[in-house]
Amino acid sequence: MKILAQPRTAAFFDLDKTVIAKSSTLTFSRSFYQGGLINRRAVLRSAYAQFVYLLGGADHDQTERMREYVSSLCRGWNVNQVKEIVAETLHEVIDPIIYDEAASLIEQHHAEGRDVVIVSTSGAEVVEPIGELLGADRVVATRMVVADGCYTGEVEYYAYGPAKAEAIAELAVSEGYDLARCYAYSDSITDVPMLEAVGHPHVVNPDRAFRKEATAREWPVLTFERPVRLRQRLPTLAMPPRPALAAGAAVAAAACAAGLVWYASRRRSARATAARFTTV
């Protein structure tokens, strides 16, 4: 009797405030400053924006306006320089803020035979190395147009909202995933389309509005609160990471960090508060 192979499955993870405790791009702001991509004022404002983001994140309108500003700001930046900065500082800035609970889930899904896919609005220059660090099998991230080794300032693909769900659907076709048996995790209400796309959606560290939405949909709500270095976890997590395969070309992740200069500039009255968080 011929035994039919089971369809493949995957677990899809948002990145910021789901797998790691902060904004991935903002966390690199000091490294970008040291590399000459942003100035001292931008570091100050990025630190303040990180604080605001941790308190409640950015809504849809803020995110869209920030994206437009970032697209203009990054024009002319050297792609290889961004990649080098991220590679040199990855373990220093990202390893300490990975949620222990998320790392355990990633380990569990791999042990049960599922692929792990990071699906993030952040730029691929940041998301791809983090995905590799985590042992992810694939990465979906925002990307921008590159010409002559530099960003043109135009967005080629924006991994946000419904676009995440579309990317998951495309992966399901190309990789043979049975989405009804797949899992997804996110902290953001803008990721509802991604969560709707799978049979096992999970909400992580939601704000009040998203918690209400999760309750109405009877989606499980998880609390992640223990950032820990991967090297401090069980020895099984010390194995070489799986290769992270990008779902598209690279994006100016550094621009995303500096782009929050725009957000903070709208809050000039809070400069004193911003100064308190220059070391965040």
C-alpha positions as CSV (number, residue, x, y, z in Angstrom):
1,M,0.0,0.0,0.0
2,K,1.4,3.4,-1.0
3,I,1.7,5.9,1.8
4,L,0.9,9.5,0.8
5,A,3.4,12.1,1.9
6,Q,2.0,14.7,4.3
7,P,1.9,18.3,3.1
8,R,4.7,20.5,4.3
9,T,4.0,23.1,7.0
10,A,5.6,26.2,8.4
11,A,5.6,28.7,11.2
12,F,5.5,32.4,10.2
13,F,6.9,34.9,12.7
14,D,6.8,38.7,12.6
15,L,10.1,40.0,13.9
16,D,9.9,43.3,15.9
17,K,8.3,42.9,19.4
18,T,7.4,39.3,18.5
19,V,10.8,37.5,18.2
20,I,12.9,40.4,19.5
21,A,12.1,42.9,22.2
22,K,12.7,46.1,20.2
23,S,12.5,47.5,16.7
24,S,15.2,45.7,14.7
25,T,16.1,48.8,12.6
26,L,16.1,51.3,15.5
27,T,18.3,49.0,17.5
28,F,21.1,49.5,14.9
29,S,20.9,53.3,15.0
30,R,24.0,53.7,17.1
31,S,25.9,51.4,14.8
32,F,24.7,53.4,11.8
33,Y,25.9,56.6,13.4
34,Q,29.3,55.1,14.0
35,G,29.4,54.1,10.4
36,G,28.6,57.6,9.2
37,L,25.1,56.9,7.9
38,I,23.2,59.1,10.4
39,N,24.2,62.0,12.6
40,R,24.2,62.4,16.4
41,R,20.8,64.1,16.3
42,A,19.3,61.2,14.5
43,V,20.7,58.8,17.1
44,L,18.9,60.9,19.8
45,R,15.7,61.0,18.0
46,S,15.9,57.3,17.1
47,A,16.3,56.5,20.8
48,Y,13.2,58.5,21.6
49,A,11.3,56.8,18.8
50,Q,12.4,53.4,20.1
51,F,10.9,54.4,23.5
52,V,7.6,55.5,21.9
53,Y,7.6,52.3,19.8
54,L,8.0,50.1,22.8
55,L,5.1,51.8,24.6
56,G,2.7,51.3,21.8
57,G,4.2,51.1,18.3
58,A,3.1,53.2,15.2
59,D,-0.3,53.1,13.7
60,H,-1.0,52.6,10.0
61,D,-1.0,56.3,9.0
62,Q,2.2,57.0,10.9
63,T,3.9,53.9,9.3
64,E,2.9,55.0,5.8
65,R,4.1,58.6,6.3
66,M,7.4,57.3,7.8
67,R,7.8,54.9,4.8
68,E,7.6,57.8,2.4
69,Y,10.1,59.9,4.3
70,V,12.5,56.9,4.6
71,S,12.4,56.3,0.9
72,S,13.6,59.8,0.3
73,L,16.2,59.8,3.1
74,C,18.0,56.7,2.0
75,R,18.6,57.8,-1.6
76,G,22.3,57.4,-2.4
77,W,23.2,55.2,0.6
78,N,25.7,52.5,-0.2
79,V,24.1,49.0,0.1
80,N,27.3,47.2,1.0
81,Q,28.1,49.6,3.7
82,V,24.8,49.0,5.4
83,K,25.3,45.2,5.1
84,E,28.8,45.5,6.6
85,I,27.7,47.5,9.6
86,V,24.9,45.0,10.4
87,A,27.2,42.0,10.0
88,E,29.8,43.6,12.3
89,T,27.4,44.5,15.1
90,L,24.7,41.8,14.8
91,H,25.6,39.8,17.9
92,E,26.2,42.8,20.0
93,V,22.9,44.5,19.4
94,I,20.4,41.7,18.5
95,D,21.5,38.6,20.5
96,P,20.7,40.2,23.9
97,I,17.1,41.1,22.9
98,I,15.8,37.8,21.5
99,Y,12.8,36.6,23.4
100,D,13.5,33.3,25.1
101,E,9.9,32.3,24.5
102,A,10.2,33.0,20.8
103,A,13.5,31.1,20.5
104,S,11.9,28.1,22.2
105,L,9.0,28.2,19.8
106,I,11.3,28.3,16.8
107,E,13.2,25.3,18.2
108,Q,9.9,23.5,18.8
109,H,8.6,24.1,15.3
110,H,11.8,22.8,13.8
111,A,11.8,19.7,16.0
112,E,8.2,19.0,14.7
113,G,9.4,19.3,11.1
114,R,8.1,22.7,10.2
115,D,10.0,25.4,8.3
116,V,10.4,28.7,10.1
117,V,9.8,31.9,8.1
118,I,10.5,35.4,9.3
119,V,8.0,37.9,7.8
120,S,9.0,41.5,8.6
121,T,8.3,45.0,7.4
122,S,11.9,45.9,8.3
123,G,14.6,45.9,5.7
124,A,16.2,42.7,4.3
125,E,19.7,43.9,5.3
126,V,18.7,43.6,8.9
127,V,16.1,40.8,8.7
128,E,18.2,38.3,6.7
129,P,21.1,38.2,9.2
130,I,18.7,38.0,12.1
131,G,16.9,35.2,10.4
132,E,20.2,33.4,9.9
133,L,21.1,33.9,13.6
134,L,17.7,32.4,14.6
135,G,18.0,29.5,12.2
136,A,15.1,30.6,10.0
137,D,14.6,28.8,6.7
138,R,13.3,31.7,4.8
139,V,12.9,35.5,5.2
140,V,10.3,37.9,3.7
141,A,11.3,41.5,4.1
142,T,10.9,45.0,2.5
143,R,13.2,45.8,-0.3
144,M,14.1,49.0,-2.3
145,V,15.4,49.7,-5.7
146,V,19.2,49.6,-6.0
147,A,21.2,51.1,-8.8
148,D,25.0,51.2,-9.1
149,G,25.3,49.8,-5.6
150,C,23.2,52.5,-3.9
151,Y,19.5,53.0,-3.0
152,T,17.5,55.1,-5.4
153,G,15.0,56.0,-2.8
154,E,12.2,54.0,-4.5
155,V,10.4,51.2,-2.7
156,E,10.3,48.0,-4.8
157,Y,8.4,45.8,-2.3
158,Y,6.8,46.7,1.0
159,A,6.2,43.8,3.3
160,Y,3.4,45.3,5.3
161,G,-0.2,44.4,6.0
162,P,-1.9,42.4,3.2
163,A,1.4,42.1,1.4
164,K,2.6,39.7,4.1
165,A,-0.4,37.5,3.6
166,E,0.2,37.5,-0.2
167,A,3.9,36.5,0.4
168,I,2.8,33.6,2.6
169,A,0.3,32.5,0.0
170,E,3.0,32.5,-2.7
171,L,5.4,30.5,-0.4
172,A,2.6,28.0,0.1
173,V,2.4,27.4,-3.6
174,S,6.2,27.3,-4.2
175,E,7.0,25.3,-1.1
176,G,3.9,23.1,-0.9
177,Y,2.8,24.4,2.5
178,D,-0.7,23.4,3.8
179,L,-1.7,26.8,5.3
180,A,-4.5,25.2,7.2
181,R,-1.9,23.4,9.2
182,C,0.6,26.3,9.5
183,Y,1.2,28.7,12.4
184,A,1.7,32.4,12.6
185,Y,2.8,34.8,15.3
186,S,2.6,38.6,15.5
187,D,2.3,41.5,18.0
188,S,0.6,44.0,15.5
189,I,-3.0,44.4,14.5
190,T,-1.7,45.3,11.0
191,D,-0.7,41.7,10.6
192,V,-4.3,40.4,10.9
193,P,-4.2,39.4,7.2
194,M,-1.1,37.3,7.8
195,L,-2.7,35.6,10.9
196,E,-5.9,35.0,8.9
197,A,-3.9,33.1,6.3
198,V,-3.0,30.2,8.5
199,G,-4.9,27.6,10.5
200,H,-3.1,28.4,13.8
201,P,-2.8,32.1,14.4
202,H,-1.2,33.4,17.6
203,V,-1.1,37.0,19.0
204,V,2.0,38.1,20.9
205,N,2.2,40.9,23.4
206,P,-0.8,42.8,22.0
207,D,-1.8,46.3,22.7
208,R,-5.4,46.9,24.0
209,A,-6.9,47.1,20.5
210,F,-5.2,44.0,19.2
211,R,-6.1,42.0,22.4
212,K,-9.7,42.9,21.9
213,E,-9.5,41.7,18.3
214,A,-7.8,38.5,19.3
215,T,-10.5,37.9,22.0
216,A,-13.3,38.4,19.4
217,R,-11.6,36.0,17.0
218,E,-10.7,33.5,19.8
219,W,-7.1,33.6,18.9
220,P,-4.6,32.5,21.5
221,V,-2.7,35.3,23.2
222,L,1.0,34.8,24.2
223,T,3.2,36.8,26.5
224,F,6.9,37.0,25.7
225,E,8.9,38.8,28.4
226,R,12.3,37.2,28.8
227,P,15.0,38.4,26.4
228,V,18.0,36.1,26.6
229,R,21.2,35.6,24.6
230,L,21.1,32.5,22.4
231,R,24.4,31.3,23.7
232,Q,22.9,31.2,27.2
233,R,20.2,28.8,26.1
234,L,20.3,25.1,25.8
235,P,23.3,23.6,23.9
236,T,20.9,22.5,21.1
237,L,20.5,26.2,20.1
238,A,24.3,26.6,19.7
239,M,24.3,24.6,16.5
240,P,25.1,26.4,13.2
241,P,22.0,28.3,12.0
242,R,20.1,27.2,9.0
243,P,20.6,29.4,6.0
244,A,18.1,32.3,5.7
245,L,16.8,32.5,2.2
246,A,15.5,35.9,1.3
247,A,12.1,36.2,-0.4
248,G,13.4,39.2,-2.4
249,A,16.3,41.6,-2.9
250,A,17.7,43.8,-0.1
251,V,16.1,46.9,1.4
252,A,17.7,49.9,3.1
253,A,17.3,48.8,6.7
254,A,19.5,51.6,7.9
255,A,17.1,54.0,6.3
256,C,14.3,52.7,8.4
257,A,16.3,53.5,11.6
258,A,17.1,57.0,10.4
259,G,13.6,57.4,9.1
260,L,12.3,57.6,12.6
261,V,14.0,61.0,12.7
262,W,10.8,62.1,10.9
263,Y,8.6,60.6,13.6
264,A,10.5,62.3,16.5
265,S,10.7,65.6,14.7
266,R,6.9,65.7,15.0
267,R,7.4,65.6,18.8
268,R,9.8,68.4,19.2
269,S,8.1,69.5,22.4
270,A,9.4,66.2,23.9
271,R,13.1,66.8,23.4
272,A,13.8,66.7,27.1
273,T,12.2,63.3,27.3
274,A,14.2,62.1,24.2
275,A,17.5,63.1,25.9
276,R,16.7,60.7,28.7
277,F,16.7,57.8,26.3
278,T,19.9,58.4,24.3
279,T,21.3,55.2,25.8
280,V,18.4,52.9,25.0
